[in-house]
Amino acid sequence: MQLSFRTLSSFTSLLCFLLAIVWGFLPDMLLAIWSIESSGVAGFVARRSAVLFAALGLMFYLARKAPPSLGRNALSNGFIVGCFGLAVLGFAEWLNGHAGPGILLAVLVEFALGLGFLQARRVTVELGETVR
């Protein structure tokens, strides 16, 4: 199934806003799913992550209708690297016993989003839409 940049961007925006709310107000819930003990330090990092997710959500929401361009390409490439990096890191943390099996859901979503944006970039190039 081929997804457009607009569809992926809209979904990513919604997911990022949801994660911003959860990390900002219910971080213990996600930490429990990942079998990570909640602490003051974890709450501090969670609240900071919430702001980053809100920023990503806003960027993807505003860029969802953007035509192929260097900016859209940069946003996609950065997100692809971030998603694959987080997926590898999450899997490694699970293998090392630093996170429980709940982290694998995040790994799966991150890997799928990375592949989705990679596929959307490829489709854009194949359709002959030039990136300037």
C-alpha positions as CSV (number, residue, x, y, z in Angstrom):
1,M,0.0,0.0,0.0
2,Q,1.4,3.3,-1.0
3,L,0.8,6.3,1.2
4,S,1.1,9.9,0.2
5,F,3.2,12.4,2.0
6,R,0.0,14.2,3.0
7,T,-1.5,11.1,4.5
8,L,1.7,10.2,6.4
9,S,2.2,13.7,7.5
10,S,-1.4,14.0,8.8
11,F,-1.1,10.7,10.7
12,T,2.3,11.6,12.1
13,S,1.0,14.9,13.3
14,L,-1.9,13.3,15.1
15,L,0.4,10.7,16.6
16,C,2.9,13.3,17.8
17,F,0.2,15.5,19.4
18,L,-1.2,12.4,21.2
19,L,2.3,11.5,22.4
20,A,2.9,15.1,23.5
21,I,-0.3,14.8,25.7
22,V,0.6,11.4,27.1
23,W,4.3,12.2,27.8
24,G,3.3,15.6,29.3
25,F,0.4,14.4,31.5
26,L,0.6,10.6,31.9
27,P,4.3,9.7,31.5
28,D,4.0,6.9,34.2
29,M,1.6,5.1,31.9
30,L,4.1,4.8,29.0
31,L,7.0,4.1,31.4
32,A,4.9,1.2,32.9
33,I,4.2,-0.2,29.4
34,W,7.9,-0.2,28.8
35,S,8.6,-1.7,32.3
36,I,10.7,1.3,33.3
37,E,10.5,2.6,36.8
38,S,9.1,6.1,37.1
39,S,11.3,8.7,38.8
40,G,11.8,12.5,39.0
41,V,14.4,12.3,36.3
42,A,12.2,10.2,34.0
43,G,9.4,12.8,34.5
44,F,11.7,15.6,33.7
45,V,12.8,13.9,30.5
46,A,9.2,13.0,29.7
47,R,8.0,16.6,30.0
48,R,10.8,17.8,27.7
49,S,10.0,15.0,25.2
50,A,6.3,16.1,25.3
51,V,7.4,19.6,24.0
52,L,9.5,18.0,21.2
53,F,6.5,15.9,20.2
54,A,4.3,18.9,20.1
55,A,6.8,20.7,17.9
56,L,7.0,17.7,15.5
57,G,3.3,17.5,15.4
58,L,3.0,21.1,14.5
59,M,5.7,20.8,11.8
60,F,4.0,17.8,10.2
61,Y,0.6,19.4,10.4
62,L,1.7,22.6,8.7
63,A,3.7,20.7,6.0
64,R,1.1,18.1,5.1
65,K,0.0,20.0,2.0
66,A,3.5,21.0,0.9
67,P,4.5,20.2,-2.7
68,P,7.8,18.3,-3.2
69,S,10.6,20.7,-2.1
70,L,13.9,20.8,-0.3
71,G,12.1,21.6,2.9
72,R,9.7,18.7,2.6
73,N,12.6,16.5,1.7
74,A,14.6,17.6,4.7
75,L,11.6,17.0,7.0
76,S,11.1,13.5,5.6
77,N,14.8,12.6,5.7
78,G,15.2,13.8,9.3
79,F,12.2,11.9,10.4
80,I,13.3,8.8,8.6
81,V,16.7,8.9,10.4
82,G,15.0,9.7,13.7
83,C,12.5,6.8,13.4
84,F,15.1,4.2,12.4
85,G,17.4,5.4,15.1
86,L,14.8,5.2,17.8
87,A,13.7,1.8,16.5
88,V,17.3,0.4,16.7
89,L,17.8,2.0,20.1
90,G,14.6,0.7,21.5
91,F,15.3,-2.8,20.2
92,A,18.8,-2.7,21.7
93,E,17.5,-1.5,25.1
94,W,15.0,-4.3,25.1
95,L,17.7,-6.9,24.2
96,N,19.9,-5.4,27.0
97,G,17.1,-5.7,29.5
98,H,16.7,-2.0,30.1
99,A,13.1,-2.0,28.8
100,G,10.3,-4.5,28.8
101,P,8.6,-6.0,25.8
102,G,6.2,-3.1,25.7
103,I,9.0,-1.1,24.0
104,L,8.6,-3.4,20.9
105,L,5.3,-1.6,20.1
106,A,7.1,1.7,19.9
107,V,9.9,0.0,17.8
108,L,7.3,-1.4,15.4
109,V,5.6,2.0,15.0
110,E,8.9,3.8,14.5
111,F,10.1,1.3,12.0
112,A,6.8,1.5,10.1
113,L,6.8,5.3,10.0
114,G,10.4,5.3,8.8
115,L,9.5,2.9,6.0
116,G,6.4,4.9,5.2
117,F,8.2,8.1,4.7
118,L,11.0,6.3,2.8
119,Q,8.3,4.9,0.5
120,A,6.6,8.3,0.1
121,R,9.9,9.8,-0.9
122,R,10.6,7.1,-3.4
123,V,7.1,7.4,-5.0
124,T,7.6,11.2,-5.3
125,V,10.8,10.6,-7.2
126,E,9.3,7.9,-9.4
127,L,6.4,10.1,-10.4
128,G,8.9,12.6,-11.7
129,E,8.1,15.3,-9.1
130,T,11.4,17.1,-8.8
131,V,12.7,18.3,-5.6
132,R,14.2,21.8,-5.8
